[in-house]
Amino acid sequence: MVGATFFSAALFAAAQVLASPVARSSYSVKDSHHVPRHWSKVRRAPADHVMEIQIGLKQSNFDELEKQLYEVSDPSHSKYGQHLSAEEVEELVKPTKETSELVHEWLESNGVKPSSYSAAGDWITVKLPISQIEQLLETEYHIFEHKDGAKVARAPEWSLPSHLHDHIDTIQPTNSFFRARAHSSEAFSDSSHLADPSLTHGYPTGSPIGEVCNADSVTPQCFETLYKTKGYKTRAAGINKVGFTNYLGEHPIRSDGELFVKKYRPDELHVAKTFPQFTIADGPGDYPLTPEELEAQSSKEANLDLQAIAGITYKTPIISYSTGGSPPFVPSESTPDNSNEPYLVWVNWLLKQRSIPQVISTSYADDEQTVPASYARRVCQQFAQVGARGTSLLFASGDDGVGPYGECVSNDGKETEKFLPLFPPSCPYVTAVGATKNFEPEEVAYRPAFTGPDGVAHGNYTSGGGFSDIFHQPLYQKKVVKDYIKDLKGEYDGLYNKKGRAYPDIAAQGLYFAYFWNGTEGVISGTSASTPLMSGILSLVNDALIASGKRPLGFLNPWLYSIGYKGLNDITIGSAHGCGYDGFPAVKGWDPVTGLGTPDFPKLVKLAGGRL
């Protein structure tokens, strides 16, 4: 922390010694973005409302960072596994002296003093009243209201002095309407889910899997048998760690975690009692459910993440990260308000840490078209930094197949019908996780809409997948994706970007997980379930590698598409229902609904070079 403080002071001091700064060029529009559907402009934002904005400076050598990321992640390369240190990553992405000086000159000439910096100095944070931000960016902020009542202050178009356009990539929050959505389908604490018409009631008990797997409520005993982790004892716990992220005011409830492991993994009780919970940007802490949280029924997602990981790992330390979100906008307040995009806040905090978990699970995403491309690319580049340091980032692929019914139109003002990819799973530097159901064989997780015996309607849920409209298709998946598109024979042409990054990459069980919330056991579904489960299994693979004297897997995708796929169970039944279509079908090999398949733990360990 002392080093970071000194670095921040040095950067600002460099700007102070410049000659009296003046505007070097006239302003011109730097970025604009359409207001997404379901958002309406209400009024001008109050001038005295204080916001925290983050300025993304152009990174000096991201191309070299990306090159090294792929080298250390490619099992055929001589540098495979030689992950970069935090200092090496920071050296590659820090802005040039020219960029830093020009940006600081501009800030100083406007009377703006930075409040903090990212570890590499590639992001500058400032806190200002909206009136001053408007002057700084030659824009106007308005209050926009979502159909669900949420309100934010945003400026769909903003400007910079022309000479800074090549030195600043993005500034947020301005025109991004991105909101982190949890990808867990409805939770049930009673038997109403048994009305699900797709549910397979009763499972034959003629096999080891059938003896422990029940589609009504899937437990850790089923997962460890299905994916063959049963009996594995960790040997690198403490060195090896696994983490998960929380947003939207979510935080794991320790007492519920204890109830879960007491019933299903009593040998994990110490983990539930002692796992650390980091709070970032005024995120929620380690405390029981409050009356307000009980009424809102919040933290079910956070409980699911903790319990899914704890149920499959064995004595591996688990770390929780809860990041503050965007509370409802209160016009009467003029105090600092955290309205930043959550992933950026979290990942920049993470990159300041010298030691981070080898696997981190995230169950949140939103429609890619709600995010300006400039912002999405920069957040994605932050994820690349994490991968270069040897951490696998897993993201849920979504619960709406190719897109939610009735929402599948473009955000460019034309409202053209299209499938809706999600971000961050569309980022090529993360691993996206789809979901399956049933056991012998597994198939695409799909639950059609139904009405329970209590008269409550439950919406459609399908493992999500698709093709990015922002990110190009990475080399590691080009062949399998090309083959898949060829076999579609033109079906869905025009509804998706054939050249985009395709996801998911892998999958795991994601329907009716047993879990506890508010002291009561129930079930919950979604790629929000499959993602922490897969993270726990990959953490066990890392344990075997570390215990064998090898490095952890790190950024997974180059390994998965070249070697790791041989340790996955191919899923060929089902499709990504959504947008009023059956959606992309699961087929032999890779597909954009279950990726390359579900894990076979012993095979993955062997393929990675570890020992059981």
N, C-alpha and C positions, 0 to 999 in steps of 0.2 A: 504493500500500500504506500510505503514511503517512496519507493521508486516511481510509482504511478503519479504521486503528487508532484515529485520533482520534475517528471516529464511534462506534466500539464503546465507547471509554472514556467518551464523553459520555453515551451511553445508560445505562451502568451507574451513572455518577455521578448522573444524574437520579433513579435509584431510591434511592441512598444518602441523599439529603436528605429523603426522606419520613419522617414521624413513625414511631415504633416500630410496624412493621406487625404486624397480627394477622389471624387468619382472619376474613374478612368474611361468609362464608356457609358453609353445610354442603355437603358433597360430594354429587354425584349423577352418575350414569353419563353420560359424554360420548359415548362411541362403543363399539360392539361389532360383531364380525364373526365369521361362522361359520368354523371351522377347515376349510380345503379338504380335499377327498379326497386320500388318500395321505399325509396327515400324521397322526401319532399322538402323544398326550401321553405322555412317558416318565417325567418326574420334576420336582420343583421345581428351578428354576435356582439355582445357587450364589449365596449372598448377596453374596460378595465379588467376583464377576465384574463388571468395569467395562465399561459400555456408553456409547456416544455417542448421545444422543437429540437430535432436532431438533424444535423447537417452532414450528409455523406460526402466526404472529400474523395476525389478520384484516387484509387489505389495505385501505387507506383509500379508494381510488377505483378499484377494478379495472374497474367498469363504464365509466368514462371511458377507461381504457387500452384496453379491448376496442373501444370506439367508434372511438378513434383508430387502432387496429390495422386495422380494416376500412376506414377512410377512406384510409389510405396504401396499402392493398392492392387497392383497387377502381379499376380503370382508368377508370371513368366519373366518379370523384370528382375535384374540383379539387385535392385534397391527395395524389393518387396519386404514390407514389414519394418523398414527403417523410418519410422514416423518422425516428423519434425518436432522440435521443441517449441514451446510458446515463443521464445525469443526469435527463433528462426522464422516462424510464421509472421511475427510482427515486423521483422525486417523486410519481408517481401511485400507486405501490403501497406506499410506506412506511406503517407503522401510524400511527394517530392518537396524539397525546400521551397521551390517556386510556388507550388500549389498552396502550401501552408501559409506562406507569407502573403500571397494575394488574398486569400480568404480572410486572414486575420486583419489585413489592412482594411478590407471592406467592412468587417464587423466593427473595428475601432472607429472608422469614419462615421459610423452610425451610432456610436456610443454604446456598443454592445460588448459585454465581457463574458466569455465562455464560463459556464458553471462546472463543466466536467468534460473529459475526453475518454474515448475508448482506449483499450490497451495499446493499440498501434497508432493512435492519433488519427485514424481514418474517419472517425465520427466525432463531431463537436456538439455538445449539448448546451443550449442557452434557454433561460427562462425569461419570458417577456410578456407584457400585456398585449392583447390582441392588436390594439391600436399601433404599437411599435412594430409588431410582426408584419402588419399590413404595409407599413412604410418600407420596411426592409425588403419585402418581396413584391412591392407594387401590386397588391391584390386586395380583395375584400373577403372577409370571413363571414359566413352566414351560419345560422343554426339550421341543421337538417334533421328531420324527424323520420325514423323508420316506422313502418306500419305497426311494429310491435311496441311503439312508444319510446324507444331509445332515441336520445338526442346527442348530436355531436356538433362541434364547430369545425367547418371545413371550407376550403377555398379551391374549387375545381380547377382553377387556372392560376399559375403564379409565375413571376418573372425574376430575372437576375440581370445585373450588368453583363453586357455581351461578352466582356473579356473573362468572365467567370464560368461561362457555359461549359468549357472543357475541363474545369477544375472541380466542379461540384456535380455529382451524379444525381442526387435527390435530396429533398428536404421534406420531413414529415413530422407531425401530421399537417398535411395540406389537402391533397386531393385523393387520398386513399380512404375508401370506405370499408376496408377490410375489417372483419370481425371474426375473432376466433370462435368457432362453433365446435362444441364437443360432439364426437361421433359415437355416441352410445344411444341405441334405440331405447324405447320406453322400458323403465324398470318395473318389475312386478314383485310385490311382496305378498301376493296371495296366489291363488290358482287360476286367475283369469287368463293367463297366457296359454292355458291348456285348450282354450277355444281356437287357437291358431290352427287353421285348416291344413297347414303344411307340416305340422308337427308329427313326427313318427312316434306314436305311443307304444311303449313296451319295446324292448330291444332283445333279440335272441341272446341267450346266455351260453351259447355253445362255443365261445371263444374267450380268451383272456380279456379282450376289449369289451365284449358283451357283458362280462361279469361286473365291470366297474363303470360302464358308460350308460347313462340314461339321458335321452334327449330332452326330457322335461327339466332337468337341472344338472348341468355338466360340472364336474368337480375336479380338483387337482389330481385325484386318483385316476380319473379317466385320462387327463392330459398326459400324465407321466407314463401311462401304459400305451396310449395311442402314439406318442412321439418318442417313446423308448428312453426316457430319462430315468426311469425307476431304478433305484439301487445306486445311482451315481452319487458319490460322496465328494464334495468339493475339497480341493487341496490348496487353493490359492486365495481363499476368502481373506479379505483385508487388503491384499494387493489388488484383487479384482473387485470391481464395484459396478452397480447398475443404478440408473436414476430414472426419474420420470418428472414431467412438467405439469403444472396446474395453472389455469387461467380462469377468468370470469368469477373470481372470488372463491374458487374451489380450493379445498385443502383436505388432506386425508385425516379421518377421525381415528385417533390412535386406539380408542376403546373398541371400535368396530373391527379394526385390524386384529386386535387381540382375540376377539370372539371367533373370527374366521380361522386364525391359525390354531387356536385351541381345538377346534373341531376337525380341521383338515390337515394341519401340519404342526402338531404340538412341538416338534423339534425346532420350529422357527419362532417360538414365542419370544425369545430374546430379541430377535430382529424387529418384531412388531413393537416391542416395548422401547427400543432404543434408537430406531432409525432417525437420522437428523432431518429436520424440516427447515430449509432455507427460505426466507421471505425476501423478495426483491421488489423494489419500487412500491413499497407499502402494501405488498400482498398480504393475505391472511396468514396467521401464525398457527402454532400448535395448541389448539384449544378445542373443547367439546362444541357440538352444534349449538348455536345460539337460537333463541326463539324465532328470530327473523329467518335464519337459515332453515329451521324446521318448517316454517310456513312455506318458504320457497322450495323446499325439498332439494337443497343444493348439496354439493360434495359427494353425490353418488358416483360421479365420474372419477373423482380423486380416490374414493374408496375402492372402486373397481381396479384402477391402475395399481394401487398398492397390493391389493389382495391377489390379483392375477400374477404379479411378479413373485410375491412371497409364496404362493402356492406351488410354484414350479422350481424355484431356486432352493438351494440348501445352504444356509448359513452365509450366503453372500450378502455383504452390506448393501442396503438399499438407501437411496438419497432422494428426497422430495424437494422440488423447487416450485414455490408458489409466487407467481408474478402478478402484481397489481394490474387491474384492467382499467376500463373506461367507465366510471360511474355515470349515472344520468346527469346531464348538464343542468346546473342550477344557475340561472342568469344572475342571481343576486350575489353570488360569491365572486370575489376578486382575488382569492388566494390561489396558490399554485395547485394545479389539477393535473393528474396523470392521465393524459388522453393519447399517449403514444401507442404505436402498434406493438402488441405484446411480444412477438418473437424477437424483434430488434432489441428491446429492452433486455430480455432474457439472454440472448446469445452474446450480446456485448458484455453483460455481467459475467457470463460463463468464461469468455475468452480472457478475462482479467485474472481468472484463477489459475494457479500454477499446476494444480492437480485436478483432473476431472474424471468422471466415470468412463469406463470403456464402452458402455452402451447406455443410451438415453432414449426413452420412449415418450412420444407426444401423440395425444389423441385428439388434437384440434386442427381444424382447417376451415377454409371458406372458399367460395367461388373465385377462381383465378381472375375472372374479369372484373372483380371489385378492386383489384390491386393494380396501380399503375406499373407498367412494365419496368420502369427505371427503379422503382422501389423493390419490386419482386427480385430483380437481378441482384441488387445489392444485399438483400437479406440472404439470398441463396449463396452469394459469395462469402458471407459470414459463416454459413454452414460448412462451406468448403474448408475454411480455416479449422473448424472443429474436426472435420474428417482427416485433415493433414496431420493433426496431432494424435491420431490413432483411436478416435471415438466413432462408433457406429451410431448414426442418428436414424431412428425409425419413426415414421409418421403414418397415421391411419389414412387409408385411401378413401374413406367416406362411406356413407350408408345409403346412398341414393342411386346406385348403379351408374348409368351414364348421365344422370341428372334427375332432380326432383320433378315429379309430374306437375305440369302447368307453369314451370319456371324456365323452360329450355329455349330461351331466346337471347340474341346478342345484346350487348350493352353499348352499341355504337350509335344508337338513335334509330336504327333501321328495324330492330326487333326481328332479326332473321332467325329462323329456327336453327338450333344447334345443340350439340351435347355440351355439358358444362364441366370442364376439368377443374380440379381443386388445387390450391396452393396452401401449404408448401409441398405436398407429395409430388407435385409436378417438377420440383427442383431436381436437377440431375445428380446432385451431390448428397442426396438423402435416399434412404431405402423405404419404399412405400409398402404397406402391409394390407392385403385384402383379407377376407373372412370366408370361412367354410362352415358347414354344418354336417350332421350325421357322421358315421364312423367307418363303415365297411361297405362301400367306399365313402370317402368324404365327397362332398359336392359344394357348389357355390352356396354361400349363405343367402337365403332368400326367404322372406316372410311376407306374403301378400297382406294387404290391408284387411282387417277383420274387426268385428265388434264383439267384445267380451260379454259374458253373462250379466255383467253389471251395467250394460248399455253403453260403455265407454268405447269409442272408436279408436283403433290403433292403426297408424299409417303403414305404408309399404316400407320394407327395409331390404336392401340388397347390397352386397359387397360392391364398393365403388371402384371405378377405373376409367381411364381415358387417355387423351393425348393433349399435351400442353399447347396453348396458343402463344406462349411467350418463349419457352426454352426449346432449342433445337434438340433433335434426337442424338443422344451421345453414342459414340462409337461402340461402346461395350454392348449395346442392345440392338444395333442396326440390323443385323442379319435375322434374328428371330422375329423382330417386329416386321421387317419386310416380308418374311415368309407368311406371317399371320395375315397381314393386309392382303397379300396375293390370294390367300385362300378364302377371304371374304367375298371375292369376285364382285366387287363394286357395291356390296350392301352397305348402306349408311354413308355412301359417298356424299360429300358436301356438308355432313353433320359434324365432322371432326377433322383435325389437322394431321394428315398422314406423315408429315415430317417432324411432328412434335415429340418431345420426351414422352414416352409411354409408361404407364404405371397401372397396377402395382408391380412390384418385383417379386414378392413372396406372399404367403398367406398362412393363416392358422385358424383354429376354431374361433367362432364369433357369435354363437347363438345360445342364449339362455345359460349364461355363467352363474353359478351359485356365488352369492356374495352377501355381506352384511351391511346394513345402513340403519342408524338410529337403534341399534340393538336388536334388529329383526333381520332374519334371513329372507332373501328373495332371489330373483334372477334378473339378469340384465344382458343386453345383446349389443353388438356393433363391432365395427373395426376398432373401436375404442377398447374392446376386449381382446381382440386378436393381436393388437400391437404390443401391449405390455406382456402378454403371454409369450409372443415370439421374442421379445426383448429378454425375457428371463431365460429362455432356451439358449439364445445366442450368448448370454452371459455365462452359461454353463460350458459352452464350447470354448469361450475365452479362458475359463478356469482350467480346462484341460490343456490348453495351449501354454498358458503361463506356467502351470505345474510341470510341463514338459520342456521348459526352458525356451519357449518361443514367444513371439510378440502377439498381442491380441489382433483380432481381425481388422479393426479399423473400418474405413469406408468400404462397405461390403460389395457394392455392385459389380465392379470388374471381376472379383473373385466368383461371385454368384453366377454370372453369365458365362464364365469360362470353365469353371471347375465345380463350384458349389452346387449347381443344379443337379448333379449326379446324386446328391444326398437329400433330394427333395421328392416328395410324393406328388406326382402329376395329377392334377384335377381336371376332369374332362366332362363333368355333368353340371349343367346349369348355365345361366347367363346373367349379365349385368342389367337387369330390368330397370327401366327408367325412361323419362321423357315420353311415355306412351308407347315405347318399343320394347321388344324382348331384350334388346341391347346386345353388346358384344358377347359371343358365346365362349365358354370354356372349351378348350381343345387340347389335343396332345401337344405338349411343349408349352412355350410361353403363351399367355393370353392376358388381355387387359381387364381381368376380373379376379384372377387368383395368382397372376404372375407365373413364376416358375414352379410353384407348388408349396406344400407344407413340409415341415422338418422331419427328418429321420435322424435323431440325435447321434447315434453311433457312427453313421455314415458321414455326417458333417464333421465330426471330430477327426475321423481318419483322413478325410479329404483335406482338412486344414493342417494336418501334420501333427496332431496331438495324440495323446494316449489316454485311454479310459482307465 
